[in-house]
Amino acid sequence: MPCAKQVNTSVRNRLGKVARNIDAIEQTEPVVAAAVEDPPALTVFLDGAHIRCRPEYQKRHLDVVVGKIESHDKCRRFGLVQQAVLSPASQLRQDLRALGWDRGKTVTVISDGEPALPNLVRGAVGGKVRHILDWWHISMRIQHIENAVKGLLQVRGFSGIPVLFKRPAEALRWYLWHGKVLTATTSLQWLMVDCARLGTDDRVATEAVRRVQARCRDLYSYLANNMDSLTDYGRRYRTGLPISSSRAEGCVDDIGNTRMGKRRRMRWSPKGAHRVAVVRAAVLDGRLTGTYQRAAA
């Protein structure tokens, strides 16, 4: 039987109303003072999601900033598109205040080294921010070096001393885990020097040497660009403090990819993506109550 054409305008308009009312109601709600004098220590986990952009905006992807704010007993998810809001810092500041943040307390940020992510929190806080580089991204770069060295040692044309290449690659993880950054960078430099001294006419061996050098330069540049964000990860892990932004990467799946993933083949405008991210974060936190729905009706 013939069916009427499906119209998505009403769904889109209602979603936009819900997102606008979430922002409006939360900004007008008074912040309840905490019972204790000392404000809670907050940790912000940040990551970015890339979604398809509509053709009229003349770029392939939009960047959606997603994350999770945690205290000792509370958590709050958030998502935003910086091009779609007048002040991304003010929106993030409202999320921090909802968990009892005070300007006198230092906020810890854990991200993958993208400078725009901690700068967003610095703009929102306007005070003390401690940025910690995500351990998982460091560990993966070390794994790439270990695999490249293992491949070099298995080449028939290898003419060096295996222990000079194997031991530095295995010690890198221990050095960085215990906060010995200078020792780790020195070990990287010696590994690159030993690769440069390794003379061979075999094409396969030469490619393996270049692969090791490229992986070492990648990790060295990554550590040099984020030197102030490195810490003693072993000590933080033993005291129960987070060292990875995996909780923010979970928000990428829950907020971004669930509705705006690449498999859905949909394209988004900045405002549309921002509204979906705001509503999805409210749904996951249980903040999408009847108040927002009645206000958007």
ROBA-626239 format. One line per field, with one value per residue (C-alpha): residue number from 0; x, y, z; residue in one letter. Coordinates in nm, 4 decimals. Layout:
# residues N
num c(NUM	...) .
c1 c(X	...) .
c2 c(Y	...) .
c3 c(Z	...) .
residuo c(a	...) .
END
This chain:
# residues 297
num c(0	1	2	3	4	5	6	7	8	9	10	11	12	13	14	15	16	17	18	19	20	21	22	23	24	25	26	27	28	29	30	31	32	33	34	35	36	37	38	39	40	41	42	43	44	45	46	47	48	49	50	51	52	53	54	55	56	57	58	59	60	61	62	63	64	65	66	67	68	69	70	71	72	73	74	75	76	77	78	79	80	81	82	83	84	85	86	87	88	89	90	91	92	93	94	95	96	97	98	99	100	101	102	103	104	105	106	107	108	109	110	111	112	113	114	115	116	117	118	119	120	121	122	123	124	125	126	127	128	129	130	131	132	133	134	135	136	137	138	139	140	141	142	143	144	145	146	147	148	149	150	151	152	153	154	155	156	157	158	159	160	161	162	163	164	165	166	167	168	169	170	171	172	173	174	175	176	177	178	179	180	181	182	183	184	185	186	187	188	189	190	191	192	193	194	195	196	197	198	199	200	201	202	203	204	205	206	207	208	209	210	211	212	213	214	215	216	217	218	219	220	221	222	223	224	225	226	227	228	229	230	231	232	233	234	235	236	237	238	239	240	241	242	243	244	245	246	247	248	249	250	251	252	253	254	255	256	257	258	259	260	261	262	263	264	265	266	267	268	269	270	271	272	273	274	275	276	277	278	279	280	281	282	283	284	285	286	287	288	289	290	291	292	293	294	295	296) .
c1 c(0.0000	0.1252	0.2852	0.3481	0.7016	0.8933	0.9647	1.2599	1.2179	0.9962	1.2423	1.5311	1.3442	1.2366	1.5916	1.7161	1.4567	1.5588	1.9290	1.8650	1.6508	1.9144	2.1668	1.9187	1.7878	2.1316	2.2732	1.9889	2.0006	2.1791	2.4951	2.4522	2.7487	2.9250	2.8904	3.2665	3.4918	3.7474	3.6160	3.6457	3.9412	3.8202	3.9697	3.8673	3.9122	3.9114	3.9049	3.7850	3.5473	3.5490	3.2135	3.1148	3.0415	2.7774	2.9121	2.8190	3.0708	3.3579	3.5367	3.5163	3.4942	3.3753	3.5547	3.3293	3.4942	3.3670	3.4750	3.3965	3.4412	3.4936	3.5196	3.5495	3.1784	3.0245	3.0741	2.9325	2.9658	2.9698	2.9965	3.0282	3.1248	3.3316	3.2163	2.8511	2.8646	2.9627	3.1725	3.2781	3.4677	3.1535	2.9656	3.2471	3.2679	2.9009	2.9674	3.2574	3.0446	2.7759	3.0284	3.1267	3.4313	3.5891	3.8461	4.0885	4.1123	4.3460	4.1792	4.3621	4.3250	4.4166	4.4281	4.6280	4.8533	4.6325	4.7013	4.3486	4.1929	4.3736	4.3562	3.9772	3.9855	4.2364	3.9984	3.7101	3.9000	4.1076	4.3365	4.5317	4.5222	4.7484	4.7745	4.8822	4.9673	4.7683	4.9794	4.8111	4.9370	5.2911	5.2737	5.1571	5.4493	5.6878	5.5229	5.5901	5.9605	5.9759	5.8143	6.0496	6.3578	6.2316	6.1920	6.5425	6.6986	6.5275	6.6713	6.9393	7.1597	7.1737	7.5427	7.5206	7.5215	7.1613	7.1821	7.2616	6.9252	6.7077	6.7897	6.7145	6.3824	6.2780	6.3899	6.1958	5.8666	6.0186	6.1891	5.8750	5.6494	5.8669	5.8990	6.2633	6.2047	6.5614	6.6994	6.4384	6.5170	6.8910	6.8254	6.6261	6.9109	7.1655	6.9363	6.9146	7.2942	7.3490	7.1077	7.3000	7.6299	7.4891	7.6320	7.4704	7.4162	7.1099	6.7929	6.5701	6.8057	6.8248	6.4456	6.4324	6.6881	6.4908	6.1758	6.3392	6.4742	6.1329	5.9602	6.2261	6.1908	5.8142	5.8340	6.1116	5.9073	5.5969	5.7805	5.9566	5.6296	5.4617	5.7533	5.5559	5.2706	5.4749	5.4622	5.5466	5.2761	5.3705	5.3191	4.9816	4.8723	4.9704	4.7764	4.4636	4.4764	4.3866	4.6652	4.4680	4.1951	4.0144	3.7021	3.6844	3.7337	3.4298	3.2384	3.3396	3.1443	2.8517	2.8079	2.9600	2.9603	2.6235	2.4303	2.6905	2.9315	3.0789	2.8873	2.5580	2.6639	2.4981	2.6462	2.6096	2.6159	2.8018	2.4772	2.3130	2.6128	2.6366	2.2692	2.2968	2.6089	2.4387	2.1271	2.3243	2.5370	2.2221	2.0639	2.3725	2.3915	2.0201	1.9732	1.7107	1.4153	1.0566	1.1411	1.3391	1.0794	0.7899	0.9861	1.0442	0.6854) .
c2 c(0.0000	0.3539	0.5261	0.8902	1.0177	1.0226	1.3745	1.4176	1.7911	1.7493	1.5095	1.7457	2.0507	1.8702	1.7500	2.1073	2.2294	1.9674	2.0538	2.4285	2.3755	2.1531	2.4364	2.7034	2.5179	2.4074	2.7581	2.9054	2.6374	2.7569	2.5760	2.4115	2.4664	2.1538	2.0430	2.0228	2.3248	2.1606	2.1391	1.7988	1.7141	1.6799	1.4824	1.5605	1.2885	1.4298	1.2848	1.3840	1.2185	1.2793	1.2699	1.3364	1.7012	1.8280	1.9335	2.3025	2.3512	2.2622	2.0120	1.6396	1.6017	1.7786	1.7516	1.6666	1.7077	1.4443	1.3677	1.2755	1.4707	1.2643	1.3388	1.0906	1.0046	1.1687	1.1781	1.3774	1.3290	1.6083	1.6625	1.9757	2.1117	2.4251	2.5812	2.5591	2.7457	3.1006	3.0027	2.6370	2.7307	2.8570	2.5347	2.3227	2.5539	2.4866	2.1104	2.1575	2.3646	2.0976	1.8661	2.1247	2.2748	2.5793	2.8130	2.7381	2.3684	2.2270	2.0359	1.7352	1.6784	1.3489	1.3485	1.2091	1.5116	1.7153	2.0734	2.1979	1.9625	2.0793	2.4394	2.4090	2.3193	2.5973	2.8465	2.7128	2.7006	3.0145	2.8854	2.5772	2.2903	1.9882	1.8028	1.4372	1.2592	0.9434	0.6349	0.4186	0.6368	0.6261	0.2492	0.1966	0.3985	0.1915	-0.1232	-0.0002	0.0384	-0.3098	-0.4629	-0.2728	-0.3859	-0.7445	-0.7319	-0.5896	-0.8693	-1.1330	-1.0010	-1.2235	-0.9297	-0.7984	-0.7574	-0.5800	-0.6918	-0.7899	-0.6828	-0.3214	-0.2996	-0.5294	-0.4003	-0.0259	-0.1116	-0.3277	-0.0717	0.2222	0.1142	0.0777	0.4176	0.6058	0.4123	0.5272	0.8874	0.8640	1.0718	1.1957	0.8426	0.7222	0.9965	0.9270	0.5579	0.6533	0.8678	0.5898	0.3455	0.5810	0.6251	0.2485	0.2157	0.4825	0.3006	-0.0270	-0.0542	-0.2994	-0.3419	-0.5632	-0.3836	-0.5619	-0.4803	-0.1159	-0.0878	-0.2467	0.0046	0.2959	0.1589	0.1496	0.5028	0.6340	0.4772	0.6196	0.9692	0.9453	0.8631	1.1170	1.3980	1.2895	1.3025	1.6319	1.8037	1.6851	1.7010	1.9014	1.6486	1.3423	1.2057	0.9026	0.6725	0.3856	0.5959	0.7236	0.3695	0.2348	0.5113	0.4382	0.7523	0.7349	0.7333	0.6802	0.8593	0.5311	0.6628	0.9460	0.6993	0.5141	0.8421	0.8617	0.5408	0.6336	0.9956	1.0209	0.6883	0.5656	0.8273	0.9947	0.7123	0.6724	0.3492	0.5384	0.7362	1.0552	1.4021	1.6652	2.0392	2.1807	2.2806	1.9461	1.7497	1.9704	1.9177	1.5408	1.5363	1.7440	1.5249	1.1988	1.3091	1.3994	1.0611	0.8684	1.0654	1.0358	1.4121	1.4001	1.4293	1.5258	1.8916	1.9162	1.7224	1.9375	2.2527	2.1339	2.0203) .
c3 c(0.0000	-0.0636	0.2347	0.3072	0.2696	0.5970	0.7231	0.9601	1.0163	1.3227	1.4873	1.4173	1.5487	1.8650	1.9296	1.8887	2.1403	2.3941	2.3557	2.3907	2.6992	2.8595	2.8253	2.9377	3.2442	3.3663	3.3320	3.5399	3.8117	4.1281	4.2256	4.5659	4.7950	4.9108	5.2726	5.3151	5.2987	5.0718	4.7121	4.5417	4.3210	3.9620	3.6760	3.3173	3.0551	2.7019	2.3539	2.0088	1.7641	1.3875	1.2088	0.8510	0.7679	0.5291	0.1859	0.2140	0.4974	0.2594	0.4832	0.5268	0.9031	1.2141	1.5470	1.8394	2.1799	2.4213	2.7719	3.1264	3.4495	3.7634	4.1332	4.4199	4.4093	4.1000	3.7250	3.4365	3.0615	2.8080	2.4346	2.2264	1.8855	1.9319	1.6025	1.7105	2.0439	2.1256	2.4275	2.4621	2.7786	2.9523	2.8734	3.0130	3.3153	3.3877	3.3833	3.6259	3.8624	3.8618	4.0325	4.2936	4.1268	4.2883	4.1354	4.4146	4.3252	4.0626	3.7790	3.6334	3.2588	3.0887	2.7085	2.4174	2.3637	2.1289	2.2501	2.1777	2.4340	2.7519	2.6266	2.6285	2.9985	3.0699	2.9132	3.1220	3.4508	3.4150	3.6880	3.7855	3.5346	3.5476	3.2188	3.2150	2.8927	2.8346	2.9121	2.6481	2.3614	2.5044	2.5452	2.1863	2.0491	2.2587	2.1224	1.7683	1.8510	2.0050	1.6968	1.4629	1.6596	1.6633	1.2868	1.2477	1.4553	1.2418	0.9138	0.7587	0.6707	1.0289	1.1289	1.4648	1.8270	1.9158	2.2810	2.1813	2.0075	2.2158	2.5642	2.5028	2.3378	2.6324	2.8929	2.7441	2.8973	3.2468	3.2291	3.1250	3.3640	3.6554	3.5320	3.4176	3.1062	3.0516	3.0768	2.8271	2.5747	2.6097	2.5447	2.2345	2.1039	2.1530	1.9751	1.6750	1.6777	1.6782	1.3846	1.1926	1.2544	1.1309	0.7807	0.5408	0.1697	0.2084	0.0995	0.3527	0.6389	0.5296	0.5304	0.8758	1.0075	0.8646	1.0248	1.3671	1.3260	1.2188	1.5203	1.7535	1.6084	1.6436	2.0150	2.0761	1.9171	2.1070	2.4391	2.3579	2.2648	2.5863	2.8303	3.0883	3.0809	3.1750	3.5297	3.7410	3.6078	3.8373	4.1488	4.0270	3.9420	4.2839	4.4603	4.2558	4.0391	3.6682	3.4091	3.0870	2.8942	2.8200	2.9951	2.7427	2.4575	2.5902	2.5644	2.1977	2.1348	2.3595	2.2502	1.9035	1.7235	1.8504	1.6531	1.4322	1.3474	1.0009	0.9411	0.9440	0.6341	0.7613	0.7306	0.9989	1.0451	1.3484	1.5214	1.4552	1.5820	1.8915	1.9762	1.9407	2.1621	2.4343	2.4370	2.4284	2.7266	2.9211	2.8397	2.9552	3.2820	3.3514	3.3296	3.0542	3.2905	3.2168	3.2770	2.9547	2.7570	2.8824	2.8053	2.4482	2.3925) .
residuo c(m	p	c	a	k	q	v	n	t	s	v	r	n	r	l	g	k	v	a	r	n	i	d	a	i	e	q	t	e	p	v	v	a	a	a	v	e	d	p	p	a	l	t	v	f	l	d	g	a	h	i	r	c	r	p	e	y	q	k	r	h	l	d	v	v	v	g	k	i	e	s	h	d	k	c	r	r	f	g	l	v	q	q	a	v	l	s	p	a	s	q	l	r	q	d	l	r	a	l	g	w	d	r	g	k	t	v	t	v	i	s	d	g	e	p	a	l	p	n	l	v	r	g	a	v	g	g	k	v	r	h	i	l	d	w	w	h	i	s	m	r	i	q	h	i	e	n	a	v	k	g	l	l	q	v	r	g	f	s	g	i	p	v	l	f	k	r	p	a	e	a	l	r	w	y	l	w	h	g	k	v	l	t	a	t	t	s	l	q	w	l	m	v	d	c	a	r	l	g	t	d	d	r	v	a	t	e	a	v	r	r	v	q	a	r	c	r	d	l	y	s	y	l	a	n	n	m	d	s	l	t	d	y	g	r	r	y	r	t	g	l	p	i	s	s	s	r	a	e	g	c	v	d	d	i	g	n	t	r	m	g	k	r	r	r	m	r	w	s	p	k	g	a	h	r	v	a	v	v	r	a	a	v	l	d	g	r	l	t	g	t	y	q	r	a	a	a) .
END
